[in-house]
Each structure stands twice: as C-alpha cells, then as structure tokens.
Amino acid sequence: MASYKTVLYEKKRKGVLITLNRPEALNALSRELQDELSAALTEADADPEIRAVVLTGAGRAFSAGYDMGGGGEGGERKPVVWPYGMAEGSNIGARLDTQRANVRRETDNLLQIWEMGKPVIAAVNGWCMGGGSWHALVCHMTYAADNAVFAQPEVRMSSNSSFFWILSAGFKNGLRYALTGDHIDAQEALRIGLVNKVVPQDRLLEECFQVVDRIAHISPDTIKINLQVATKGLEMMGLRNAIMMNNELSAMAMMSKREEFQRPLDEAREKGGLRSYLAVRDGPFQPEPFGPRSKPR
C-alpha cells in the first residue's frame, strides 16, 4: 500500500475509506491532494479485496473546493491590468490555454471517479463547496450528514459551474444555485436530488459502509457491469460531450471578468488577504438561503 501525505487510506469491511486530510485548510484541493487522491483511487480500483470506496473529508469539511490560497504552488501574483483583468505581461491566447489545461486536468480527476470499476460513495460532512461539491456529486452515490452545506460560490468571482450539478439536480434546480453560488443545506440538497439520504453526522460513515456491506454480497463483475449500464448509458446520451463543452466554457468563464466586479475583490485581497477577498465576494449575498450563514450572526 502506498504512503500518502494529504489523504488517509483505510481498508475496512470489504471497502476502503479514503479521507481528504487537510483539515486545517478545510480539505482544499491542492495539486498534491488531487494527485494523491488519484493515486489512492487507482490503488483501490486495482485491489480485488476492495468492493467499494467511501470518500470523505477530515474535520469540518468534505472539501472547501480548489485551493485558492495557493498552497505554495502559485508563486507571487503579478499586477492585474484592465480592462481585460489579466496579469501584467500575459495575453488572451496564453491565458485561455492555461485555463483550458487546468480545467482538463481537474475534469480528468473527476472522470476517474465516474469511470471507476467499483462504486464510489461520497460521505459529505460540513462544507462541500466549489470543486469539492463536484467531487461529491460525481461519485456514484452521495450521502450527507445533517450539517452538510453545498455551494458553488466561485461563480461570484467570474468562474465556472459544473454540469454535474445539472445532472444531479435537474435543469431548473441546478440553475437556481449554479447562477448565484447560493448555499444549500443538507435537506435542500436531498429535495433537489444532490444526495441519496441525510443522516446524523455521527452516523454518516456507518450508513455508507452499510451500503458497502450490501454491495459486497454481489459478484464484483456484476457490479462493474451494472455501474457501466448507468455511466456509459449517460455518456451515450451525450454526457461526455456536455462535460467536454463544460471544459471549454469553463475556460471562457474564467476570462469573463469585468472591472467593476473584479477590481474590488483584487483590492480586498491585496489589503487583507484571502479572508478579505471572500468577505467582499460573499457579502452582497448574505444572508444565504440555507445553512449556517442563513442565520443572523
């Protein structure tokens, strides 16, 4: 078994519990964590003793989404030049190519989960935001603790949504939240189809492993084929084309910044760091319709 720094890998009850393990950063998806998660999934898929995967997050979150803090990967930020909102010295073609490459890498990681030969069950506790929510929704089943909160707040800073929200929630419910980045609590997530079931937080992993136990009573070859009935069927209906278009439009969304919306965010980050950036980004949307931030502080 491989050794990991940012994920925990624990075989149990004919399954494996893979835990995103950056609790100090709410399990934000750094490049290292994404690479290790991919390796852990590859290991689980190849292990004949493992019949299903449960994916969860350590601490107060499933995942806060892709790492906006940089995690030591991004280097010093260059000044932004307007009216196009690009870093000094860059050009549109190069920026689009960079964004396309980033999105394709992220999508490859999501599709690895989707195309697993064994069921992957997301056990969502606490915050499940942005790219973290995409990882939860691309899983074959998604169970939520009663404290779970889902959202795509990145749309508030000229970034992209994911078609997996539309696939799970349907066109109208998916758009209601994809266009605003508004928070959804566990019960609303259940109502619109993002999750299979809501359970008390202290019962979440047990609930998921009860499903693993039942899956283990069936031939692994049968499970693999019936997974493909669902996943390949949706791909034949056009899902893969939708995801590839999602890639291209995501790169364009990240280039869609307007000065009147983006400059206040950049100035807040320069003066007060990421916390100030998020306060300015999310301030106009408070209170949220669901979750902890729907209540007066």
C-alpha positions as CSV (number, residue, x, y, z in Angstrom):
1,M,0.0,0.0,0.0
2,A,1.3,3.4,-0.9
3,S,2.1,6.1,1.6
4,Y,0.1,9.4,1.3
5,K,0.5,12.8,3.0
6,T,-2.8,14.5,2.2
7,V,-5.2,11.6,2.1
8,L,-5.8,8.8,4.5
9,Y,-6.4,5.3,3.1
10,E,-8.0,2.7,5.4
11,K,-9.3,-0.7,4.2
12,K,-12.3,-1.9,6.2
13,R,-15.4,-4.1,5.8
14,K,-14.5,-5.1,2.2
15,G,-14.2,-1.5,1.2
16,V,-11.8,1.4,1.7
17,L,-12.3,4.7,3.4
18,I,-10.4,7.5,1.6
19,T,-10.3,10.7,3.6
20,L,-9.2,14.1,2.2
21,N,-6.8,15.1,5.0
22,R,-6.0,18.8,5.0
23,P,-8.4,19.8,7.8
24,E,-6.5,23.0,8.6
25,A,-7.4,24.2,5.1
26,L,-10.9,22.6,5.1
27,N,-9.5,20.0,2.7
28,A,-9.0,22.5,0.0
29,L,-7.9,20.7,-3.2
30,S,-4.2,21.5,-3.6
31,R,-2.4,20.0,-6.5
32,E,-0.7,17.5,-4.2
33,L,-4.0,16.4,-2.7
34,Q,-5.6,15.9,-6.2
35,D,-2.6,13.8,-7.3
36,E,-2.7,11.7,-4.1
37,L,-6.4,11.2,-4.4
38,S,-6.0,10.0,-8.0
39,A,-3.3,7.5,-6.8
40,A,-5.4,6.3,-4.0
41,L,-8.4,5.7,-6.3
42,T,-6.1,3.8,-8.7
43,E,-4.9,1.7,-5.8
44,A,-8.5,0.9,-4.7
45,D,-9.6,0.1,-8.2
46,A,-6.8,-2.5,-8.6
47,D,-7.3,-4.2,-5.2
48,P,-9.6,-7.3,-5.5
49,E,-10.3,-7.2,-1.8
50,I,-12.0,-3.8,-2.1
51,R,-15.6,-3.9,-3.3
52,A,-16.5,-0.2,-2.9
53,V,-14.9,3.2,-1.9
54,V,-16.2,5.7,0.6
55,L,-14.8,9.2,0.1
56,T,-15.0,11.7,2.9
57,G,-13.2,14.7,4.4
58,A,-11.4,15.2,7.8
59,G,-12.6,17.8,10.3
60,R,-15.2,20.4,9.5
61,A,-15.5,19.9,5.7
62,F,-15.7,17.4,2.9
63,S,-13.8,20.0,0.9
64,A,-13.9,23.8,0.6
65,G,-13.0,23.4,-3.1
66,Y,-9.9,24.1,-5.2
67,D,-7.1,25.7,-3.2
68,M,-7.4,29.5,-3.6
69,G,-4.6,30.1,-1.1
70,G,-2.0,28.7,-3.5
71,G,-0.6,26.1,-1.0
72,G,2.8,27.3,-2.0
73,E,2.2,26.4,-5.6
74,G,1.2,29.7,-7.2
75,G,4.2,32.0,-6.5
76,E,3.9,35.8,-6.3
77,R,0.8,37.3,-8.0
78,K,1.5,39.7,-10.8
79,P,-0.4,43.0,-11.0
80,V,-3.7,42.8,-12.9
81,V,-4.1,45.0,-16.0
82,W,-7.6,46.3,-17.0
83,P,-9.9,46.3,-19.0
84,Y,-9.3,42.6,-19.5
85,G,-8.3,41.6,-15.9
86,M,-5.2,39.7,-16.9
87,A,-1.9,39.5,-15.2
88,E,0.7,42.0,-16.5
89,G,2.6,40.7,-19.5
90,S,0.1,38.0,-20.4
91,N,-2.2,37.7,-23.4
92,I,-5.6,36.3,-24.1
93,G,-4.4,33.3,-26.1
94,A,-1.9,32.2,-23.5
95,R,-4.4,32.7,-20.6
96,L,-7.1,30.7,-22.4
97,D,-4.6,27.9,-23.0
98,T,-3.6,27.9,-19.3
99,Q,-7.2,27.8,-18.1
100,R,-8.1,25.0,-20.6
101,A,-5.2,22.9,-19.3
102,N,-6.2,23.5,-15.7
103,V,-9.8,22.6,-16.3
104,R,-8.9,19.5,-18.3
105,R,-6.7,18.2,-15.5
106,E,-9.5,18.8,-13.0
107,T,-12.0,17.1,-15.2
108,D,-9.7,14.1,-15.7
109,N,-9.7,13.7,-11.9
110,L,-13.5,13.9,-11.7
111,L,-13.9,11.4,-14.6
112,Q,-11.6,9.0,-12.9
113,I,-14.2,8.7,-10.1
114,W,-17.0,8.5,-12.6
115,E,-15.3,5.7,-14.5
116,M,-14.2,3.6,-11.5
117,G,-15.0,-0.1,-11.8
118,K,-16.2,-0.1,-8.2
119,P,-18.9,2.1,-6.7
120,V,-17.6,5.3,-5.0
121,I,-19.8,6.7,-2.2
122,A,-19.3,10.3,-1.1
123,A,-19.8,10.8,2.7
124,V,-20.3,14.6,2.9
125,N,-19.8,16.3,6.3
126,G,-19.8,20.1,6.7
127,W,-18.7,22.4,4.0
128,C,-18.8,21.0,0.4
129,M,-18.0,23.9,-1.8
130,G,-17.0,24.5,-5.5
131,G,-14.7,21.8,-6.7
132,G,-15.3,19.9,-3.5
133,S,-19.0,19.6,-4.4
134,W,-18.1,18.4,-7.9
135,H,-16.1,15.6,-6.3
136,A,-19.1,14.7,-4.1
137,L,-21.6,14.8,-7.0
138,V,-19.5,12.8,-9.5
139,C,-19.5,9.9,-7.0
140,H,-22.0,7.2,-7.8
141,M,-23.9,7.8,-4.6
142,T,-23.8,10.8,-2.2
143,Y,-24.8,10.6,1.5
144,A,-24.9,13.8,3.5
145,A,-24.5,14.5,7.2
146,D,-27.2,16.8,8.6
147,N,-24.6,19.6,8.9
148,A,-23.6,19.5,5.2
149,V,-23.6,22.7,3.1
150,F,-23.2,22.6,-0.7
151,A,-22.5,25.6,-3.0
152,Q,-20.5,26.8,-6.0
153,P,-19.5,30.3,-4.7
154,E,-16.8,30.6,-7.3
155,V,-19.4,31.8,-9.8
156,R,-19.5,35.0,-7.8
157,M,-15.9,35.8,-8.9
158,S,-16.3,35.1,-12.6
159,S,-15.6,31.4,-12.6
160,N,-17.4,28.3,-13.8
161,S,-20.1,25.9,-12.7
162,S,-20.1,22.2,-13.3
163,F,-22.6,20.2,-15.4
164,F,-22.6,17.6,-12.7
165,W,-24.8,19.9,-10.7
166,I,-27.3,20.0,-13.6
167,L,-27.1,16.2,-14.0
168,S,-27.9,15.7,-10.3
169,A,-30.4,18.5,-9.6
170,G,-32.1,18.9,-12.9
171,F,-32.2,21.9,-15.2
172,K,-34.2,24.4,-13.1
173,N,-33.0,23.5,-9.6
174,G,-29.4,23.2,-10.9
175,L,-29.5,26.6,-12.5
176,R,-31.1,28.3,-9.4
177,Y,-27.9,27.6,-7.5
178,A,-25.4,27.5,-10.3
179,L,-26.1,31.1,-11.3
180,T,-25.9,32.5,-7.8
181,G,-23.5,30.4,-5.8
182,D,-26.1,30.3,-3.0
183,H,-25.7,27.8,-0.2
184,I,-27.8,24.7,0.1
185,D,-28.2,22.8,3.3
186,A,-28.5,19.0,3.5
187,Q,-32.3,18.9,3.4
188,E,-32.5,21.2,0.4
189,A,-29.8,19.0,-1.3
190,L,-32.0,16.0,-0.7
191,R,-35.1,17.7,-2.0
192,I,-33.4,18.7,-5.3
193,G,-31.6,15.4,-5.8
194,L,-28.0,16.1,-5.0
195,V,-27.8,13.4,-2.3
196,N,-29.3,10.0,-1.6
197,K,-30.0,10.5,2.1
198,V,-29.4,12.8,5.0
199,V,-28.2,11.2,8.3
200,P,-26.9,12.5,11.6
201,Q,-23.2,13.3,11.4
202,D,-22.2,10.6,13.9
203,R,-24.0,8.0,11.7
204,L,-22.6,9.1,8.3
205,L,-19.8,6.7,7.8
206,E,-21.7,3.7,9.2
207,E,-24.6,4.5,6.8
208,C,-22.2,4.4,3.9
209,F,-20.4,1.2,5.0
210,Q,-23.8,-0.5,5.3
211,V,-24.2,0.1,1.6
212,V,-20.7,-1.2,1.0
213,D,-21.7,-4.4,3.0
214,R,-24.7,-4.9,0.8
215,I,-22.7,-4.3,-2.4
216,A,-20.2,-7.0,-1.2
217,H,-22.9,-9.7,-1.4
218,I,-23.0,-9.3,-5.2
219,S,-20.4,-10.5,-7.7
220,P,-17.8,-7.8,-8.4
221,D,-18.1,-8.4,-12.2
222,T,-21.9,-7.8,-12.0
223,I,-21.4,-4.6,-10.0
224,K,-18.9,-3.3,-12.6
225,I,-21.2,-4.1,-15.5
226,N,-24.2,-2.5,-13.8
227,L,-22.2,0.6,-13.0
228,Q,-21.5,0.8,-16.7
229,V,-25.1,0.5,-17.5
230,A,-25.6,3.8,-15.7
231,T,-22.4,5.7,-16.5
232,K,-21.9,4.5,-20.1
233,G,-25.6,4.9,-20.8
234,L,-25.5,8.6,-19.7
235,E,-22.4,9.0,-21.9
236,M,-24.2,7.6,-24.9
237,M,-26.9,10.1,-24.3
238,G,-24.4,12.9,-24.5
239,L,-22.9,13.4,-21.0
240,R,-19.3,13.2,-22.2
241,N,-20.0,15.8,-24.9
242,A,-21.6,18.0,-22.2
243,I,-18.5,17.6,-20.0
244,M,-16.1,18.4,-22.8
245,M,-18.1,21.6,-23.6
246,N,-18.1,22.3,-19.9
247,N,-14.3,22.4,-20.1
248,E,-14.2,24.9,-22.9
249,L,-16.9,27.2,-21.5
250,S,-15.2,27.0,-18.1
251,A,-12.0,28.5,-19.5
252,M,-14.1,31.2,-21.1
253,A,-16.0,31.9,-17.8
254,M,-12.6,32.4,-16.0
255,M,-11.8,35.0,-18.7
256,S,-15.1,36.8,-18.3
257,K,-14.0,39.3,-15.6
258,R,-15.3,42.8,-15.7
259,E,-13.5,45.6,-13.8
260,E,-16.5,46.8,-11.8
261,F,-17.0,43.3,-10.3
262,Q,-13.4,42.1,-10.1
263,R,-11.3,45.1,-9.0
264,P,-12.9,45.4,-5.5
265,L,-12.1,41.7,-4.9
266,D,-8.5,42.1,-6.0
267,E,-8.1,45.3,-3.9
268,A,-9.6,43.4,-0.8
269,R,-7.2,40.5,-1.3
270,E,-4.2,42.9,-1.6
271,K,-5.1,44.7,1.6
272,G,-6.4,41.9,3.8
273,G,-5.6,38.5,2.1
274,L,-8.0,35.7,1.2
275,R,-10.3,36.3,4.1
276,S,-11.0,39.9,3.0
277,Y,-11.4,38.7,-0.6
278,L,-14.1,36.2,0.4
279,A,-15.8,38.7,2.6
280,V,-16.2,41.2,-0.3
281,R,-17.2,38.4,-2.7
282,D,-19.9,36.9,-0.5
283,G,-21.0,40.0,1.4
284,P,-23.8,41.0,-1.0
285,F,-25.2,37.5,-0.8
286,Q,-25.7,37.5,2.9
287,P,-27.8,36.0,4.4
288,E,-27.6,32.8,2.4
289,P,-30.9,31.0,1.8
290,F,-29.7,27.8,3.7
291,G,-27.0,26.7,6.1
292,P,-25.2,28.4,8.9
293,R,-24.9,31.7,7.1
294,S,-28.7,31.9,6.7
295,K,-28.9,32.8,10.4
296,P,-28.0,36.2,11.9
297,R,-24.6,36.2,13.5
